[in-house]
Amino acid sequence: MNRILSAVAVLCLAAAHSHAQSESQKPNVIVILADDLGYGDLSCYGADDIATPSIDRMAAEGAKFNSFYVSPVCSPTRAALMTGSHSTRVGIGGVMFPRNNHGLNPDEITLPELLKDQGYATAIIGKWHLGNQDMFQPLKHGFDYWYGTPASNNQFYYPNTKTYALDCKYREGYSCDGILKRETAACPLIEDNIVIEVPADQTQFTQRYTRETIRFITRNKDKPFFVYLAHNMPHIPLHASEKFVGSSKRGIYGDTIQELDWSTGEILRSLKELGLDNNTLVIFTSDNGPNTGKGGSAGPLKGGKSSTLEGGVRVPFVARWPGMIPAGTESDEPITGMDLLPTLTRIAVGVVPDDRVIDGKDIWPLLTRKSDAKSPHKAVYYLRGRGVQAIRVGDWKYRVATEKPAKEKKSKRQSAGDSKSRNVDVETLYNLRDDIGEQTNLIDVHPEIAQRLKRQLSTFETDLRKNLRPAGVAQE
C-alpha cells in the first residue's frame, strides 16, 4: 500500500489546514523524548564536545525551534504532553515518587487515546513516570504496547506491586524466590505491565529501546502508528553501552547523548528502508533542562533542571517530515510541549476534546512555515510545583521566585533554622531577545512592563485555580 501522501493531498492539507486524509495516508508519528537533555547538549544547538549528526540532519531536513518550553521537571512535562494541559491543571505538580498514591487520572483523555480512535497502533517505549499503581499505567491510558521503566532509572519500586514473567531475568543478587521478600527493589524493565528484568541493565536501555521501536514500526508498517520513545538517558545514573563509552569529549554524559543520536539515526534509517519516511513525522525533544552538576549544559541559557530560569524549561525541539515540513526551517516563536496533543490529533484527523480546558495550541502553521505564522500563545507561563513563577509575552519575561536574600544564603554547614531572615520574593524582568542568558534585570528600568506582566500572571493563576482537574488516587 502506498503510504506516501499524494501531491493533491499535500496541497489540500497545507491550504485548508484540515489535514483530511484517508486512513491509509494518515501520517505516522514518532515522538522521541530525552530525559534531562539540555539546550546546549546537541551540536545543532551549539555543543562542540558532543557529536549529534543524526539529530543535526533532522534539523537540516526539517524544523528547529529555539523557544520550545516544557516544565522544569519530568512528570509534569509528561502529563502536559499526554493531556495537552498544564500539569498543575491535571493534578501533577511535581516529580512522582514510589510512595505517591496518585497519578494521571483515568478520566483524562490522552494523546494516544485520541490517536487510537483514528486507527493508530500506539506504543510507549521507555519511561512512563505518571503513577505507580496499575490503574495509572500506560496500557490504561491508550497505549497498545509498553516496553520500559515505570519511573526514573534512579527510583526504586515496591516488588509486591508488580507481576513477574516466568522467565524474568534476575540480576545483581536478586532471585525469583527472594524478590517478594524485598521491601524495595531497583529500577525494573517492564513489558506490558510484566517485569522481565530486575534490576534492569541500564547500559542496554538505549540499545533495547531502539530495537523495540524498530520492531514496532515494522510490525505496524501497513497502518498508522504512534510511538512515544521516552529514553531514560541522560538522567542519572548515567549509562551507555560498551560501544559508546568514551566516544564523546564530555565524558559519560556526552556518551549517553551520542548513543541517543545513534538511536535516532537507526530509526530514521529504518523508516526509509520500510518506505515510510515520507509519511512519518519524527520529533526529538527533552522533558526539562539539564542536570548541570552531572555534565549537562543549557548552552547560553541560565539555570538548569528544576528551575524556571530559561535553562530549566527551554529545551531543543527538532521536527522532520519530508515534503511537509520545509527543510532548514528555524523559528524563535514560543511553543510548548502541550501543543503536541492538539497538533498531532488534528494531523491524524482527530477531534480535540472540547469538554475540558486544553491549554495547548495547534502549531501546524509554524511547523510548515506558513508565511504569516506566529506563536498561537499570547503568553507562555512557567509553572513549578503548584505555583506559577513566570510569564513570557513576546520578548519580555517577568519572574517572581522565592529565594533567600543573597547575603543570608546559608552555607552547607548551616541548618534551615540558622537563617536570620525569611525567604523573600525576588522579582526580575528580562528582555530575552537581547538577553537570552537572563543577566540584566530590567525591572527598575521598565517597572510598567513588569507590573503589566505581573497582573497578567496573577489573572492566569486565578483562572487556573478555577479550572483544575484532580489527579487520580489509588485506593489503599
N, C-alpha and C positions, 0 to 999 in steps of 0.2 A: 504494500500500500504506500502510495506516495504521500509522505508526511510533510513535504515542503510546501509552504504557502504559495499559491499562485500569485502572479503579479496583480491580478484583479483583486484578490483578497487583501493583498498588502495595501493597495490604494484605498480600498474601502475602509480598512482598519485605520489607516492614518488620517484620512479625510473626515470620516464620520465619528471616529473615536468610539465606535460601538463595539469593536473587537469581535464582530459577529463572524463566527467560523463554524464549519461543520465539526462534528466530534473528532473525525479523523485528522482534522487540521489544527485542533486546539494545541497550543504550544506546550511543550514540556517545560518544567520549572525545576531548577536546582538552586537552592539557597545554601551557600557554604558559610558557616558562622564559626570563626575562630574564637578562642576563649582567652581574653586579656591581651589581645594583639593591639599594639598602639599605632598612632598616626605616623610615627617615624620608623615603623618596622618593616616596611616594604620599599624596595628600591624605586618603584614608581611614585612613591611619596617622599623620596629623598634619602632613604637609607643607603649608605655607602659601604656598610660592613655586613650586609645580608643580601644575598642574590635571590631575586624572585622573578626569573624570566617568564614563567608561565602566567603569573598574575599581571606582570608588566605587559605581556602580549594581549591579555584580556582587555586591559585598559586601552592599548593602542588600537584594538579592533572593536572597541565598544565605548563605554562612557565611564568617566572617572569623576566622582563628586568630592568636593573639598570641604563641604559643610554638612556631613551626614551625622545626625545626632541619635544617641541611644541613652540608656540610663547609666549611672556611674558604677553599677554592679550588675551581676549576671542574671539572677532570677527575674528582676523587674524588666530587663530588656527582653527576655524570652516570653514573659507574659504579654508584653506590649506587641511583640511580633505575632504571637498566636491570636490575640484578640483585636488588634487594631486600636486599642485603647490605652490611655495612660495606665501604668502598672498600679498606681495608687487607686485608680478608679475601679480596678477589679480585685483589690484587696491584697496585692502582692507588693508590699512596700520595700522589702529588703531581701537579702540573701536567705534562702531557706536552709535549715539545718535538720539533722536527723531527729531531734527532739520535737520539731514542729508537727502539729496535727492538722495543719491547714494546707491548702493547695489550690490550684486552679479549679474554680468551681465547675462542676459538670454541666451547669446550666449555661456556661459561656459558649458562644458559637465561635469555633476556631477556624483558622485558615485551612487546615487540612479537611475539616468537615465541609466547608464551602466548596473546596475543590472536589472532594468525593461526590458531592451532589451533582457535579458536572462530568462524572465518569472517570475521574482521575484515580490511578493507583497511587497510594501515599505511603511514604516511609520516612522514619526518623532514624538516621544512622549517627549515633553518638550520644551526647549528654542531653538529658531532659531537664531536671532541676526545677520542677514546678509542683512538687509534692511527693511525699514518700509512700503514702498508703496506696493500696491497689486502685481505689476509686479515682486517683489523680494521675494514673499512669498514661503514657501516650496512646495506648490502644483504646482507652476510654475517651480520647479527645480527637478521634478522626484518623488516626494512623492505622494502616493495614499491617505494618511491619515495624518492628523496633529491634535494633541491634546496637547496644551501647551501655552507658552507665546511668544510674538513676540521678546522680548529682555530680558535684565536682570530684576530681580524681584524688583530692586530699581528704575527702569526707568518709567517715565510717558509716556503717548501717547496722541495723539490728537483725541478726541472722534469722530469728524466728518469725520475721515478717515476710520471708521470701520462700519460693518453691525452687527446688534444685533439680537439674537434669540428672537422669540416671548415670550419664557419662560425664557429669560435671568434673572439670579438672581442678583439683585442689593443689595449691602451691604453698611454698614457704611455711611448711609445718601444719597447714590446715588439713583436715581429713573429713571424709563423709560421716564418720561416726562422731567426730568432735565438733562439727560446725554448729549444731544447735545448742551445744553446751557453752558456747561463747556468748558473752554479753554483747559484744560488738565485734564487727569484722571489717577488714579493709575493703576498699572500693572493688565491687564485683563487675564482671562483664555479664550482660543480660541479653537474651534473645527472646523476644515476645513474652516478657514477664518471667522467664525462667532463667535462673542463674546457671551459666555454663562454665564460668571460671571464677575462682576466688582464691586469693586476690588476683585481680586482673594483671596481666603482664603489660605494664604501661609502656614499655619500649615498643610494643606492637600496635598500639592504638591506631596511629595514622595509617599504617600498612593495612590493618584489618578493615578499617572504615572505608578505605579506598576500594579494596576488593569487594566489600559488601555493596557499596554504591554501584560499582560497575555491574555486579551480578543482578541487582535490582533493575537497573535500566535496561539490561539485556533481556531479562525475563518479560519486561513490560514494553518492549520497543514498538509493539503494534497497537498501543493505546496510550493516551496521555498519562504522564506520571509527574508526581511532585516528590522531590527528595529534599529533605531538610537534613543537611550534613553538618552536624554540630560537633566540631572537633573538641577534644579535651585540651589540646595544646594551644598556646604556650602557658596554660595555667600551671602553677606549681603543684606537686613536684614535677620538674622538667625532665622529659624523657624523649629520646629519639632512637630509632632503630640503628643497628650497628653501622649500616651503610652511610648514615648521615652524621654520626658522632664525629666531631672535629671538622665538619665540612664548611663551617662559616667562620667569619672573622670576629664573631661576637659570642663565642663560647657555646654552651649547650642551649642557651636561649635562642640564638641565631640558628643553631642546628635544627631545632624543632620547627622553625618557620620555613627553613629551606625544604624540610620534608613536607610541610603543608603545601608549599609551592609545587613540589614534585607531584603530590596527590592531585592538585588541581589540573596539572598538565596531563596526567593519566586519564582523568575523567573527560577532559576536552578531546583527547585523542580517541577515546572510546566512542564518544558521540559522533565523531567524523567517520570512524570505521563502520558504525551502525547506520550511517546515513541520516542521523538525527540532528546534526549540527545546526542546520539552517532553520530548524523548528524548535530550538531549545534556548530558553533564557537562563543564563547562568549568572548568579550574583555572588560576589565574595565580600564579606564584611567581618566585623568583630562585635562582641557583645558589650564591651566597655573599653576604657583606656587601659594602658599597660601597668603592670607592676614594675615601677621604675627601680625598685630595690633589687630586682632579680634579673635585670638585663633589658627590660622593656624601655622603649623610647616613644615619647609623644612628639618627637621632632621639634618644630618651632613652638609648640603649644606648652602652656604652663600646666603643671599638675599631672595627675595620673588617676588610676583606678580609685574609686570611692569618692572622688571629688567632683564638684560641679564647675570647677575650672575647665577650660576647653579641653585640656589633655585627658580629663576623665570621661568625657562624654562625646567628643568628636573623634570619629574613627574612619578608617578607609572604607570606601564603598565603590566597587567596580561592577559594572553590569555589561554583559555581552549577549547579543542576539543578532547574528549576521543577517543583513538585509532589513532589519527593523530598527536597530539602534545604530545610528551613524558612527562609523569608525572615527576614533580620535576625539570624541566629544569630551569636553571638560566643563564643569559647572561649579560655580560658587554659591548657587542658590541653596538655601537651607531646606533639608528634607529630614525625615525621621524613620526609625525602624517601624513605627506604627503604620507608615504609609504602604508597607508591603501588602497588608491584608486587602485594602480596597483596590490597589493597583493590580495585584495578581488575580483577585477574584474577577475583576472586570475583563482582563485579557482572556480569562477562561470562560467568559460569557455567563458568569455567575451574578448573583444579586447580593449586594452588601446589606446586612441586616439594618432595618430601619426602626426596630422596636427598642433600641438602646443607643446610648451615645457612642459613636465611633469617632475617635479623635484623629485617626489617620486620614490622609487625603490621597486622591489619585494623582500620582506623579508621572503618568504615562507621557503627557506632553513634554515634560523635562527629559525623560529618557530618550524620546525620539527626536529631541532637539527642535521642537516646533518653534518657529521664529520668534513668536511673542511670549513664549512660555516663561513664567515666573514661579517662584515658590507658591504653592497653594496655602501656605501658612502665613497668617497675618503676624503671628508671633510664635516663637519656639520657647517652650517652658522647660526649665531644668528642675526635675523632681529628685529629691533624695529622701529616702525613708518615706514618711507620711507627709512631708512638707514640700513646699515649692521654694527653691532657693534663688532662682534667677530667671530672667526673661531676656530674650533677644528679639528685637524688632529692627529689621534692616541691618545696618552695621552696628547698632548700639546694643550693648549688653549691660543690664543692671543686675547686680548680685548682692544679696544680703545673707551672710553666713555667720553663725555664732562661733566666735573664736575667743581665745584667751588674749588679752592685751599683750602686745609684744614684750614689754618689759616684765610681764608677770608670767610668761610661759614657763612652766615648771621644767626642771631638769629631770633626767632619767632617775635621779635618786629621790625626787620629791614624790610624795603621795598627793592624791587629789585634794586632801584636806590641808595641805601646806600652803595653798594659794591664798593670798590676802585679798583678792578681788574676784568677783564672779565673771563668768564669760559675758562678752558683750556682742551685740550685733554690729558687724563690720560691713559697711555699705561701700560698694565700688561701682564705677561706671567706666566702661571701656568702649572704644571705637575699634571693632575687630578688623575693619578694613585696613586701618592704619597701624594697628597694634594687636596683631594676632596672638602675641605672647602675653597679653594682659599685664604689661609692665607699668603703664602710666594711668593712674586713677584720675579720671577727669570729673569726678563728682563735684568738686568745688568750682570747676570751670563751667560746667553745664548743669547746674542744680535743677533747672526747669525740665531738662530731659530726664534726669534721674527721678524727679517727682512724678512725671507722667508715666514712666515705666513702672514705678512703684505702685501707683494706683491701678494700672492695668494688671499687674501681677496679683494684687490683692483681690481684684474683681474676679479674676480667673480662679483663684484659690477658693473663694466663697462659692462660686458656681460648681467647682469640682466637688466640694463637700456636700452639695445638694443632690448630686447625681452619682453616688457611689454604688457599686455592686459588690456584695460580700464575697470573700473567698469561700471556698468550700471547707467544711470542717468534718473531719473523720470522727466517728463515734469511738470512744474508748472501749 
